[in-house]
């Protein structure tokens, strides 16, 4: 693999802001111009590029002619670990000798931060939003997040109130816990740090404007609000999500998609509504097998999205969710890694987190996390002390508490180890790609100026060109087509030149094709075959009389 510049090291000492992210992806592309191109799938609402890294060995053809694997991260604003995990895989593809053969055959599209606006808000302030909050039209008696005390952070405000639902924890005064019948004052009400628009002085204070969850804005099984919180106005109504849709449906070579999130660590697979019986039985077996590989590498449990919940609860139904969209509308085996949260880094397993049945049990896990954090010599800032502030509207309040940008992500040292393991899963998953090829292309003279042209069109990849059984009936996953292009001075004698082969099964499925042509001149070049293989990639071959 040629080296023009040193591949930039990916630092795991802080989360990147937009400028740092831009500088890093730019440096990656500059270090390996024969393998990496940097572009954008679109522009965010606030005018930031949604960066796209395209990674492949360009000496063996362009990315659009190869089976392609898409990785995306940071669709939710606080889930910053997804950006670093995506960038880790991008760098590993370039730095590891073991990936060179894979890059000759395949392409990787990596979108490290779908949500550059939300990510920037969280990196810079540690404020908390899901994907986006609409602040364009301010509503009276509504608090909007803002740095009130000028420390550069957006934390929590606590203020004494006789009806307050919280009290200081007797075991750890940093924490607020739920008020109980035997709790003693002071009692606290909490609000995000911010200012109240058009406040009438009453306790009737709403928090923020309309919230959006872009992982409810995909097209399959979309439901409007309030049936599905954060759904948006219609599928892909958010400009960033619309850019994703246009990218996905303009790339028929995609055969796999992986999303990075942060929650209690897990390997998530479809479905996100209903049950496994709503999916093709054979597809469930394959996706479970693939998910198990992810579990073997990471140690994370495999959980269908519908089961990603506390023990004893009902199955969840997430409408307009990525997993159902990826399987039902794209026809692909799609996965998400929940990379973990601070509790996981503190040694608390996903099983233990989901086993919580009461508020007291949850509070015990938070205390355990803080005690672990106190013992760390090198640590991210997880807690800011409660500090008095004279709020311009509320009067005396205290501002402090837990920082969302670290609470809802694993620690950065932990993330580096996790990213290495999830990358190994990606490489195994990617290696199963479909691969459409032209074999044994030749021409045989059968008469004066008449030639029989033969070729075998085959799929030598593990996945079929329709990838999943669901994909067989989807227009997006195109079957294999062969375009026959006679050379100048060559006449096609066969009834048809172009052929539609449909889908090819994995590894052993090949079709023998032949054509008859005639030429009046010296026999040289006879034709070119252009094979359009959809998720299996494209291939071309020129055939001459001497072949």
NORZIGI-V652860 format. One record per pair of residues at least 12 apart in sequence whose C-alpha atoms are under 8 Angstrom apart, sorted by sequence separation. I is the first residue (numbers start at 1). J is the second residue. D is the distance in Angstrom with one decimal. If there is no record, write none. Layout:
BEGIN
i: (I;I)
j: (J;J)
d: (D;D)
END
This chain:
BEGIN
i: (26;39;40;73;166;167;216;222;306;323;353;386;387;441;442;465;466;485;528;529;25;38;39;73;118;165;166;216;217;222;386;387;441;442;465;466;484;528;529;38;39;72;118;165;216;217;385;386;440;441;465;483;484;528;529;38;39;71;164;192;216;217;385;386;440;441;465;483;484;527;528;8;37;38;115;167;191;213;214;216;219;384;385;439;440;482;483;526;527;36;37;167;212;213;214;217;218;219;348;383;384;438;439;481;482;525;526;527;36;37;127;167;168;211;212;213;214;217;218;269;305;383;384;438;439;481;482;497;525;526;8;35;36;167;168;211;212;213;217;269;383;384;438;439;481;482;525;526;7;8;35;36;90;167;212;217;382;383;437;438;480;481;524;525;7;35;166;167;217;382;436;437;479;480;481;494;523;524;35;125;165;166;269;343;346;381;436;437;479;480;493;494;523;524;8;34;35;87;164;165;166;218;268;343;346;436;437;479;480;492;493;494;7;29;34;86;162;163;164;165;166;214;217;267;382;435;436;478;479;480;492;493;5;6;7;34;86;87;161;162;163;164;381;382;434;435;436;478;479;492;493;4;5;25;86;127;160;161;162;163;164;343;346;380;434;435;491;492;4;5;125;126;127;160;161;214;267;342;346;434;435;490;491;3;4;25;84;124;125;126;127;160;161;267;433;434;490;491;3;4;22;83;124;125;126;159;160;266;432;433;434;490;2;82;83;158;159;432;433;434;435;489;490;82;158;159;275;380;432;434;472;489;2;158;272;273;274;379;489;157;158;267;269;271;272;273;434;156;157;266;267;268;269;270;271;272;55;156;157;265;266;267;268;269;270;271;156;157;265;266;267;268;269;270;490;53;69;71;155;156;266;268;466;490;55;67;68;69;70;71;72;73;74;75;77;154;155;465;466;487;66;67;68;69;70;71;72;73;74;75;76;80;154;464;465;487;66;67;68;69;70;71;72;73;74;75;77;78;79;154;464;465;486;487;66;68;70;71;72;73;74;77;78;464;465;486;487;72;76;77;463;464;485;486;57;63;64;76;80;273;274;310;311;463;464;484;485;60;63;77;78;272;273;291;310;311;462;463;484;485;59;60;63;74;77;148;272;273;309;310;311;459;461;462;484;485;57;58;147;148;272;273;287;310;311;458;459;460;461;483;484;56;57;145;146;147;148;272;310;459;460;482;483;55;56;78;145;146;459;460;482;483;143;145;146;272;301;458;459;460;482;483;56;57;78;144;145;458;459;481;482;56;77;78;143;144;272;273;458;459;480;481;55;56;77;78;143;144;271;272;458;480;481;54;55;76;77;143;144;270;271;457;458;480;54;55;76;77;142;143;269;270;456;457;479;480;53;54;76;77;141;142;456;457;478;479;53;54;75;140;141;142;456;457;478;52;53;140;141;142;270;455;456;477;478;52;53;139;140;141;454;455;477;35;52;138;139;140;141;454;455;51;52;454;50;51;453;454;32;51;143;452;453;28;50;51;141;142;143;144;145;452;453;50;141;142;143;144;270;342;343;452;453;15;50;141;142;143;144;269;270;341;342;345;451;452;15;50;142;269;341;342;344;345;450;451;49;142;268;269;341;342;343;450;451;48;267;268;340;341;342;450;465;467;15;48;257;267;268;340;341;342;345;449;450;465;466;139;267;268;339;340;341;449;465;44;46;138;266;267;339;449;465;12;44;45;265;266;434;449;464;44;135;265;266;134;135;264;265;266;449;133;134;135;257;261;262;263;264;265;461;133;134;256;257;258;259;260;261;262;263;264;265;339;10;133;134;255;256;257;258;259;260;261;262;263;264;459;10;133;134;255;256;257;258;259;260;261;262;263;132;133;258;260;262;264;265;339;131;132;264;10;130;131;132;129;130;131;130;131;7;265;266;235;264;265;337;264;7;7;231;231;264;228;453;228;438;451;1;223;222;223;436;18;221;222;1;220;221;222;220;221;435;436;441;443;445;18;219;220;434;435;436;437;438;442;443;444;17;18;216;218;219;434;435;436;437;438;441;442;443;17;216;217;218;221;433;434;436;438;442;443;444;216;217;218;220;221;443;215;216;220;442;17;215;216;219;441;16;17;215;218;15;220;220;219;298;298;297;298;115;297;114;297;294;297;294;293;333;331;332;333;331;332;76;331;76;331;332;75;76;290;331;332;75;331;330;331;328;327;331;330;263;329;262;263;330;331;262;330;262;86;256;85;82;83;82;255;81;82;255;81;82;81;178;79;79;70;68;69;72;76;283;67;68;69;70;71;72;73;74;75;177;283;64;66;67;68;69;70;71;72;73;74;282;283;65;67;68;69;70;71;72;73;64;71;280;50;280;45;44;45;172;43;44;43;196;42;195;42;41;41;41;193;174;174;255;252;252;175;252;174;249;159;160;159;158;159;149;157;158;157;158;157;148;156;157;155;156;155;156;155;156;155;155;82;81;127;128;126;127;128;126;127;126;253;254;255;253;254;255;122;123;252;253;122;252;253;253;80;78;79;78;106;81;79;80;81;102;78;79;85;89;105;78;81;85;88;89;92;88;81;85;89;84;88;85;69;67;67;67;66;14;13;12;13;12;12;12;67;68;67;66;67;66;67;66;65;66;64;65;65)
j: (38;51;52;85;178;179;228;234;318;335;365;398;399;453;454;477;478;497;540;541;38;51;52;86;131;178;179;229;230;235;399;400;454;455;478;479;497;541;542;52;53;86;132;179;230;231;399;400;454;455;479;497;498;542;543;53;54;86;179;207;231;232;400;401;455;456;480;498;499;542;543;24;53;54;131;183;207;229;230;232;235;400;401;455;456;498;499;542;543;53;54;184;229;230;231;234;235;236;365;400;401;455;456;498;499;542;543;544;54;55;145;185;186;229;230;231;232;235;236;287;323;401;402;456;457;499;500;515;543;544;27;54;55;186;187;230;231;232;236;288;402;403;457;458;500;501;544;545;27;28;55;56;110;187;232;237;402;403;457;458;500;501;544;545;28;56;187;188;238;403;457;458;500;501;502;515;544;545;57;147;187;188;291;365;368;403;458;459;501;502;515;516;545;546;31;57;58;110;187;188;189;241;291;366;369;459;460;502;503;515;516;517;31;53;58;110;186;187;188;189;190;238;241;291;406;459;460;502;503;504;516;517;30;31;32;59;111;112;186;187;188;189;406;407;459;460;461;503;504;517;518;30;31;51;112;153;186;187;188;189;190;369;372;406;460;461;517;518;31;32;152;153;154;187;188;241;294;369;373;461;462;517;518;31;32;53;112;152;153;154;155;188;189;295;461;462;518;519;32;33;51;112;153;154;155;188;189;295;461;462;463;519;32;112;113;188;189;462;463;464;465;519;520;113;189;190;306;411;463;465;503;520;34;190;304;305;306;411;521;190;191;300;302;304;305;306;467;190;191;300;301;302;303;304;305;306;90;191;192;300;301;302;303;304;305;306;192;193;301;302;303;304;305;306;526;90;106;108;192;193;303;305;503;527;93;105;106;107;108;109;110;111;112;113;115;192;193;503;504;525;105;106;107;108;109;110;111;112;113;114;115;119;193;503;504;526;106;107;108;109;110;111;112;113;114;115;117;118;119;194;504;505;526;527;107;109;111;112;113;114;115;118;119;505;506;527;528;114;118;119;505;506;527;528;100;106;107;119;123;316;317;353;354;506;507;527;528;104;107;121;122;316;317;335;354;355;506;507;528;529;104;105;108;119;122;193;317;318;354;355;356;504;506;507;529;530;103;104;193;194;318;319;333;356;357;504;505;506;507;529;530;103;104;192;193;194;195;319;357;506;507;529;530;103;104;126;193;194;507;508;530;531;192;194;195;321;350;507;508;509;531;532;106;107;128;194;195;508;509;531;532;107;128;129;194;195;323;324;509;510;531;532;107;108;129;130;195;196;323;324;510;532;533;107;108;129;130;196;197;323;324;510;511;533;108;109;130;131;196;197;323;324;510;511;533;534;108;109;131;132;196;197;511;512;533;534;109;110;131;196;197;198;512;513;534;109;110;197;198;199;327;512;513;534;535;110;111;197;198;199;512;513;535;94;111;197;198;199;200;513;514;111;112;514;111;112;514;515;94;113;205;514;515;91;113;114;204;205;206;207;208;515;516;114;205;206;207;208;334;406;407;516;517;80;115;206;207;208;209;334;335;406;407;410;516;517;81;116;208;335;407;408;410;411;516;517;116;209;335;336;408;409;410;517;518;116;335;336;408;409;410;518;533;535;84;117;326;336;337;409;410;411;414;518;519;534;535;209;337;338;409;410;411;519;535;115;117;209;337;338;410;520;536;84;116;117;337;338;506;521;536;117;208;338;339;208;209;338;339;340;523;208;209;210;332;336;337;338;339;340;536;209;210;332;333;334;335;336;337;338;339;340;341;415;87;210;211;332;333;334;335;336;337;338;339;340;341;536;88;211;212;333;334;335;336;337;338;339;340;341;211;212;337;339;341;343;344;418;211;212;344;91;211;212;213;211;212;213;213;214;91;349;350;320;349;350;422;350;94;95;319;320;353;318;543;319;531;545;97;319;319;320;533;116;319;320;100;319;320;321;320;321;535;536;541;543;545;119;320;321;535;536;537;538;539;543;544;545;119;120;318;320;321;536;537;538;539;540;543;544;545;120;319;320;321;324;536;537;539;541;545;546;547;320;321;322;324;325;547;320;321;325;547;123;321;322;325;547;123;124;322;325;123;328;329;329;418;421;421;422;240;422;240;424;422;425;425;425;467;466;467;468;467;468;213;468;214;469;470;214;215;429;470;471;215;471;471;472;470;470;474;474;408;474;408;409;476;477;409;477;410;260;430;260;259;260;260;433;260;261;434;261;262;262;359;261;262;254;253;254;257;261;468;253;254;255;256;257;258;259;260;261;363;469;251;253;254;255;256;257;258;259;260;261;469;470;253;255;256;257;258;259;260;261;253;260;469;240;470;239;239;240;367;239;240;240;393;240;393;243;243;244;247;399;385;386;467;476;477;401;478;401;476;396;397;397;397;398;389;397;398;398;399;399;391;399;400;399;400;400;401;401;402;402;403;339;339;403;404;403;404;405;404;405;405;533;534;535;534;535;536;404;405;534;535;405;535;536;537;405;404;405;405;433;409;408;409;410;431;408;409;415;419;435;409;412;416;419;420;423;420;415;419;423;419;423;422;430;433;434;435;435;412;412;412;413;413;415;416;534;535;535;535;536;536;537;537;537;538;537;538;539)
d: (6.9;6.0;5.0;7.9;4.7;5.7;7.5;7.8;7.7;7.0;7.9;5.5;5.2;7.5;5.5;7.6;7.4;7.7;7.1;5.4;7.1;7.1;5.2;6.5;6.1;6.0;4.8;7.8;7.8;6.5;5.2;6.3;5.7;6.5;7.9;7.3;5.1;5.7;6.4;5.8;6.6;6.8;6.2;5.2;6.4;5.1;7.8;4.3;7.6;4.2;7.0;7.0;5.1;4.3;7.9;4.9;8.0;6.7;7.9;7.7;4.9;6.3;5.2;6.5;5.5;6.8;7.9;4.6;7.9;5.9;6.1;7.4;5.9;6.5;7.1;7.3;7.6;7.3;7.1;7.8;4.8;5.0;6.4;6.0;6.1;5.5;6.7;7.8;5.5;6.6;5.3;7.7;7.6;4.3;7.1;7.2;5.5;6.9;7.8;7.4;5.3;6.7;5.0;7.5;5.0;7.4;5.8;6.9;5.6;6.7;7.3;7.0;8.0;8.0;4.0;6.2;7.9;5.1;6.0;7.1;7.8;5.4;6.5;5.7;6.3;5.8;6.3;7.2;6.2;4.9;6.6;8.0;4.6;6.6;8.0;5.7;6.4;7.7;5.5;7.7;4.5;7.5;4.8;7.3;4.5;7.6;4.1;6.4;7.7;6.5;5.4;6.6;7.1;5.1;6.2;7.2;5.6;6.0;5.9;6.5;6.3;5.8;5.4;6.3;6.3;5.0;5.7;5.9;7.7;5.3;7.1;5.5;7.6;5.3;7.1;5.6;7.6;5.4;5.0;7.8;6.7;5.0;7.0;7.5;7.8;7.3;5.6;6.2;6.8;5.1;7.4;5.3;5.7;7.4;7.7;6.6;6.0;8.0;5.0;6.3;6.5;7.7;7.6;7.5;5.5;4.4;7.1;4.2;5.7;7.6;5.2;7.1;5.5;7.9;5.8;6.8;7.9;7.1;4.4;6.3;8.0;7.6;7.4;6.4;6.0;5.2;6.4;7.7;4.4;7.3;6.3;5.0;7.3;6.0;7.6;7.5;7.4;6.4;7.7;6.1;7.8;4.4;7.4;6.5;6.4;5.3;7.4;7.6;7.6;4.5;6.9;8.0;4.5;8.0;5.3;7.2;6.3;5.8;7.7;7.6;8.0;5.7;5.9;7.0;6.8;4.5;5.4;6.6;5.7;7.2;6.0;6.0;4.9;5.6;5.4;7.1;6.6;7.3;7.3;4.0;7.9;6.6;5.2;7.0;6.4;7.4;7.4;7.5;4.3;5.8;6.6;4.5;6.0;6.6;5.5;5.7;5.8;6.3;6.5;8.0;7.7;4.6;7.4;5.3;7.1;5.3;6.3;8.0;6.4;6.0;4.7;4.8;7.5;7.0;5.6;5.9;5.4;4.9;5.5;5.7;7.8;6.1;7.6;7.6;5.6;6.5;7.4;7.2;5.9;5.7;7.7;7.1;7.8;4.5;7.2;7.8;7.3;7.9;7.2;5.5;6.6;6.1;7.5;6.1;4.8;6.0;7.4;6.7;5.2;4.8;6.0;6.0;6.5;5.5;5.9;5.0;7.6;5.9;5.8;6.0;5.0;4.7;5.1;4.8;6.0;6.4;4.6;5.3;7.5;5.9;6.1;5.5;6.1;7.9;6.3;7.9;7.8;7.7;6.2;5.2;6.6;5.8;6.2;7.8;7.9;7.4;5.7;6.4;5.9;6.3;5.9;6.6;6.9;6.7;6.5;7.4;5.4;5.6;7.7;6.2;6.4;5.1;4.6;4.8;4.7;4.8;4.7;5.0;4.9;5.2;6.9;6.7;5.5;7.2;5.6;5.1;5.1;6.2;5.5;6.1;5.8;6.2;5.5;5.2;5.8;5.3;8.0;7.6;7.9;7.6;5.7;6.5;6.0;4.8;6.0;7.0;7.8;7.5;6.8;6.3;6.1;4.5;6.6;4.2;7.3;4.2;7.2;6.9;7.4;4.6;7.1;4.3;5.4;6.5;7.7;7.3;7.9;7.8;7.9;6.9;6.9;7.6;5.6;4.9;7.9;7.0;5.1;5.7;5.3;7.7;5.9;7.5;4.4;7.6;4.1;5.4;4.7;7.7;6.2;6.3;7.8;7.6;8.0;7.1;6.4;6.6;5.9;5.9;6.4;6.1;7.5;6.0;5.5;5.4;5.0;7.9;5.2;7.8;6.5;6.0;5.6;7.0;6.1;6.9;7.8;7.2;6.6;6.2;5.2;5.8;6.7;4.9;5.1;6.3;6.0;6.2;7.5;7.5;7.8;5.8;4.2;6.7;5.0;7.6;6.6;8.0;5.6;4.2;5.7;6.6;5.8;6.2;7.9;4.2;6.5;6.6;7.9;8.0;6.9;7.6;4.5;7.9;6.5;7.9;6.6;5.4;6.7;7.5;5.8;5.8;6.3;4.7;7.7;7.0;6.1;5.7;6.0;7.4;5.7;6.4;7.1;5.2;5.7;6.6;6.2;7.0;5.4;6.3;6.2;5.8;3.8;5.7;6.6;7.0;5.1;8.0;5.7;4.0;7.4;5.1;5.7;5.4;6.3;4.6;5.8;6.5;5.4;5.1;5.3;6.1;6.8;6.2;6.3;5.3;6.6;6.6;7.8;4.7;4.7;7.6;6.0;5.5;5.5;6.7;7.3;6.4;5.7;6.5;6.6;7.7;5.6;7.5;4.6;7.6;5.2;6.7;5.0;5.2;5.5;7.3;7.3;6.0;6.1;6.4;7.5;5.7;6.5;6.6;4.3;4.5;7.3;5.5;6.7;7.6;4.8;6.7;7.3;6.0;6.6;5.7;6.6;5.9;7.5;4.3;7.3;7.1;5.3;6.6;7.6;7.2;6.8;6.7;5.1;7.5;6.8;8.0;6.8;5.5;6.1;6.5;7.1;5.7;6.1;6.0;5.1;4.5;4.8;4.8;7.5;6.8;7.8;4.6;7.6;6.7;7.5;6.2;5.4;5.4;7.5;6.8;7.5;7.9;5.2;5.6;5.6;6.6;7.6;6.7;6.1;5.1;6.3;6.2;6.8;6.3;7.0;5.4;7.6;7.5;5.8;6.7;4.8;5.7;7.7;5.7;6.2;6.6;7.2;5.1;7.8;4.2;4.7;4.3;7.3;7.7;7.6;7.2;7.5;6.1;6.1;6.0;4.4;6.3;6.6;5.3;6.7;6.9;7.2;7.5;4.9;7.3;7.5;5.3;7.8;5.2;5.6;7.5;6.5;7.3;6.0;6.4;7.0;6.2;5.4;7.9;7.0;7.5;7.3;5.0;6.6;8.0;8.0;6.9;7.5;4.7;7.0;8.0;5.8;6.3;5.0;7.6;7.5;7.1;5.3;7.8;7.4;6.9;7.6;5.2;7.2;4.0;7.8;6.0;5.3;5.8;7.3;5.8;6.4;5.6;6.0;4.6;6.5;4.7;7.2;7.5;7.7;5.7;6.5;6.2;6.1;5.1;5.1;4.6;5.2;4.8;4.8;5.0;5.8;7.4;7.0;4.6;8.0;8.0;6.1;6.8;5.6;6.5;6.4;6.1;5.2;5.6;6.0;6.2;7.8;7.1;6.2;7.9;7.1;7.2;7.6;5.2;6.7;7.8;7.1;5.6;7.1;7.7;6.6;5.1;5.8;6.0;7.5;7.9;7.5;7.5;7.7;6.1;7.8;5.2;7.8;7.2;8.0;7.1;7.3;7.5;7.9;6.4;7.9;7.6;7.9;5.9;5.1;6.6;5.8;6.7;5.5;3.9;7.3;7.6;5.2;7.7;5.4;7.9;8.0;5.0;7.8;6.9;7.5;7.9;5.6;7.3;6.7;4.4;6.0;7.8;6.8;6.3;6.6;7.0;7.5;6.1;7.0;4.6;7.9;4.6;6.3;6.7;6.1;7.5;6.8;7.5;5.6;5.7;5.9;5.2;5.7;7.7;7.2;7.8;7.1;7.3;8.0;6.9;7.9;4.3;6.9;6.1;6.3;7.9;5.5;6.9;4.8;4.8;4.8;6.0;5.2;7.5;6.3;7.5;7.2;7.2;6.1;6.3;6.7;7.0;6.6;8.0;6.7;5.4;5.4;6.6;7.2;7.0;6.9;7.0;6.8;6.6;5.1;6.4;7.7;7.5;6.2;7.0;7.1;6.0;7.3;6.0;7.3;7.7;8.0;6.7;7.9;6.9;5.4;7.0;7.2;4.1;7.2;7.9;6.9;7.4;6.9;7.6;6.9;7.4;6.7;7.5;6.6;7.2;5.9;7.4;7.8;7.6;7.5;7.4;8.0;7.9;4.8;6.8;7.9;5.7;7.8;7.4;7.2;6.9;7.6;5.9;5.4;7.1;5.6;5.9;7.9;7.5;6.1;5.0;4.6;6.1;6.3;5.8;6.5;5.7;6.8;7.7;6.9;6.3;7.4;6.5;6.0;6.0;5.0;4.7;4.8;5.0;4.7;6.6;7.4;7.6;7.3;6.5;7.2;6.0;6.3;5.9;6.3;6.7;6.7;7.8;6.8;7.8;6.8;6.6;6.7;7.4;7.2;7.9;5.7;7.1;7.6;7.1;7.5;5.7;6.0;7.1;6.7;7.2;7.1;7.6;6.6;6.6;6.5;7.4;7.2;7.2;7.1;7.4;7.9;5.0;5.9;6.5;6.7;6.3;5.4;5.6;6.5;4.5;7.3;5.6;6.7;6.5;5.5;5.6;5.9;6.4;7.9;7.3;6.7;7.6;7.3;7.9;6.4;5.9;6.8;8.0;5.7;7.7;5.2;7.9;8.0;5.3;5.1;5.4;7.9;8.0;6.8;5.3;3.9;6.2;5.9;6.5;5.7;7.4;6.9;7.5;5.6;8.0;6.1;6.7;7.0;7.3;6.9;6.7;6.3;7.5;7.5;7.9;7.8;7.9;7.7;6.4;7.7;8.0;7.4;7.1;5.0;5.5;7.9;7.6;8.0;6.6;6.6;6.9;6.9;8.0;7.0;6.2;5.4;7.5;6.4;7.8;6.6;7.9;7.4;5.4;7.9;5.2;6.9;4.8;4.2;5.0;6.3;7.5;4.7;7.1)
END
